[in-house]
C-alpha cells in the first residue's frame, strides 16, 4: 500500500518538475562551464538595466569569493571595489575579452590586489 502511494506521488510530481527543470535550462541558455566569456560579461556590466548590474556584481563577487584563499584580499576591500577593478580591466583590455569571464575576473583581481 505504501509503495503504491509513493509511486502515485512520484507520478504526479516528477513530470512537472522535469518539465520545469528543462524549461529553466533552455530559458537560461547553455550551462557549459567556461562558455561565459569576457565579451558577455563586459556587455552585461555595461548595461544600465538593474538586473544586468545585479548579475554583473554577483558574477564578479562569486568568482572573487573563490579566490579568498589566495591572500589577495586585505581588510577593507569590498565587493564594489572589486567590481570596479574588474569592470575597468574589461574596458582596458578588449584584447582579452574572448577568454573565459572567470579567468578575466581572477586576472584582474590578482593584478590589482595580490601581493607580489
N, C-alpha and C positions, 0 to 999 in steps of 0.2 A: 504494500500500500504506500509506504513512504517513498519507494523508488518511483512509483507512478507519479506521485505528487511532485517530486524533484524533476522528473522528466517533463511533466506538463509545464512547470515553471520555466525550465530551460527552453522549451519550445517557444514559449511566448516572449521570453526576454532576449535570447541570443540573436535572433534575426534582426530586431530593431537596433540592437547595439552594434551588430556587424555593419549594418547599413549606415549608422551614424559614424562609425569609425572610418569607413571607406569614404563617406562624404567629407569628413574633416581632412583626410589626406588629399583627396582630389581637389577640394576647395583651396587648400593651403599651398598646393603645388608639390613638387617632388621633395622627398625627405632624404635626399642623398647627402651624406656628410661631405662638407667641403664645397658644395655647389653654390654657396652664397659667397660671391666674390666682392672685392673692394668696390667695383663699379656699382653693384646693387646697394652696398652699404652706403656709399657716397650719395647715391640718389636718394635713399631714404633719409639720410642725415641732412640733406639739403632741402628737403620739402618743408613747407610751412604748416602742413596739416598736423594737428596734435597727435594723432595716432602714429604718424611716422616719427615724430620726435620721441614719443614714448618707446617705440620699437628700437630706434637708434640708441637711446640711452640704455635700454635693457640689454640689447645685444652687447654693447661695449662693456657694460658693467659685468655681465655674465662671463665674458671672456677674461676680463681683468681679474675677476674673482678666482679664476683657475690659476692665476699667476701669483697668488698671495704667498706661496711658499718660496718664491724666488728672491725674497728680501728686497724687492723693488719699491715697495710702498713703505713710507715712513709715516709717522703720526702726523695728521693734519691734511693729508691728501684725501680729497673726497671724490665722489663719483662724477660730479660736474667738471672738476678739473681734468680728470681722466678723459671724459667725453670731449672736452675742448681740445686736448692734446691730440686725440685720435682724429677728430674732425679736421684740425689744422694739418695733420700728417697726410690725410687723404687729399686735401686741397693742394698741398705742396709736392706730392709725389704721384702725379697721374700715371706715370710710367709703371707703377707697382699695382695699380688697381685691378689688374686681371688676376692677381693672386687671391688665394682664399682670404675672406674677410677676417677670420680668426687669426691668421698669420700676420695680417697687417696690423690688427689691434695689438697683438703681442709685440711686434717690432716697434711700434710707436711707443708703447708703454716702456719697453726696455731701454730705448734710446733716451726717453725723457726722464725716467725715474730710477733706473737701476744704477747702483754704484759700480764703478769700473775698477 
